Amino acid sequence: MLSLRPKVKELTFQLFSRSLHPELFDVFKTRQIQRGSYNAQVDITRDGHVITFQHDGTTIAEVSSAQSQPLPQRRRLLAHPIAGERNEALNCRGIEYQTSFQLEVVPQEVFWAFQQELSQDSELRGMVHFFDNSGRMATGAMSYINLETRQNSLLVQAFHTFPDDLAIIKSQSVFSV
């Protein structure tokens, strides 16, 4: 399966109070987590990621995806274009959710240094997927997700690179019960 990224200007960050059908996404890596009274699934997708967090019969799903991605409107709690920097926090029936995400467009040398550093860190921990190049750049994009699990919380740090745009999306989300 060819795994190229969309343009960074097409991306949105959304949160749902429901699970989403897995067939809606091209998933390249998946990690299942069961800890304390919660379970979670973290997916690296073509556009970014999907994090599904469940506790005591409540589910929330964070999605970083293209605006053209067909996602339901029902039970959508947040929807923001990925541009600049944004912070959000909310409580969904016993799940405390906090997130911070930002888009950085950087000079080419900074971009490649960051991607190389991420690539080296990915060998030690976390989840990583390297995407095919677009033909314009010698190296393709990458997604790296670091997970920290605690008895009552999950911290997810995600980094998605977009070489054609010299852009990096960074997000940090905390799910607590």
C-alpha positions, -999 to 999 in steps of 0.1 A, spaced: 0 0 0 14 34 -10 16 56 21 19 93 11 8 122 33 -19 148 24 -9 185 24 -5 199 59 -30 227 52 -57 200 47 -54 186 83 -78 189 112 -77 178 149 -110 163 162 -123 146 193 -154 124 195 -174 109 224 -176 76 205 -154 50 188 -149 54 150 -150 26 125 -114 13 118 -122 10 81 -124 48 78 -86 50 82 -54 36 65 -37 22 96 1 15 95 9 8 131 -13 -1 161 -7 -5 198 -32 -18 224 -29 -7 260 -47 -21 291 -38 -5 324 -58 0 356 -94 7 347 -89 19 311 -79 5 278 -67 24 247 -58 18 211 -33 41 194 -30 40 156 -6 57 132 -26 65 101 -19 80 66 -29 115 78 -17 113 114 -32 93 142 -63 79 160 -64 74 197 -94 56 212 -96 56 250 -122 37 270 -131 38 307 -162 25 325 -184 23 294 -173 57 280 -152 61 249 -134 91 234 -115 92 202 -89 118 191 -82 120 154 -56 139 134 -67 136 98 -74 153 65 -105 175 62 -116 153 33 -116 122 56 -152 111 59 -159 113 96 -192 114 114 -206 147 128 -225 130 155 -209 132 190 -180 153 178 -168 173 207 -139 193 191 -129 201 155 -101 225 147 -79 230 116 -43 223 125 -27 257 123 -7 276 148 -10 264 183 -41 253 203 -49 240 238 -81 223 249 -94 205 280 -127 189 288 -144 162 309 -164 135 292 -183 114 317 -154 107 340 -126 110 315 -105 141 318 -89 151 285 -63 177 278 -45 184 246 -20 208 231 -12 207 194 8 229 170 19 232 135 55 245 129 68 253 94 106 254 97 137 260 75 148 229 56 180 223 77 159 224 109 133 201 94 158 174 84 177 177 117 145 172 136 134 143 115 168 126 119 167 130 156 131 116 157 142 87 136 171 79 160 148 81 191 122 59 174 147 30 174 147 31 212 110 35 221 76 44 209 58 37 177 71 49 143 61 47 106 82 59 77 62 70 47 71 68 10 86 99 -5 65 120 -28 91 122 -55 100 158 -46 120 150 -16 146 122 -12 131 111 22 95 105 30 75 117 60 74 100 93 51 97 123 64 90 158 43 84 189 56 81 224 33 66 250 35 69 288 11 48 308 2 52 344 -24 35 366 -50 63 360 -37 81 329 -22 79 294 1 105 280 5 105 242 31 126 224 28 126 186 51 140 160 41 139 123 64 153 96 54 167 62 86 171 40 68 187 10 56 215 33 87 215 57 61 212 85 60 194 118 28 187 137 34 182 174 7 171 199 5 161 235 -27 146 249 -34 133 284 -63 110 291 -71 106 329 -96 87 349 
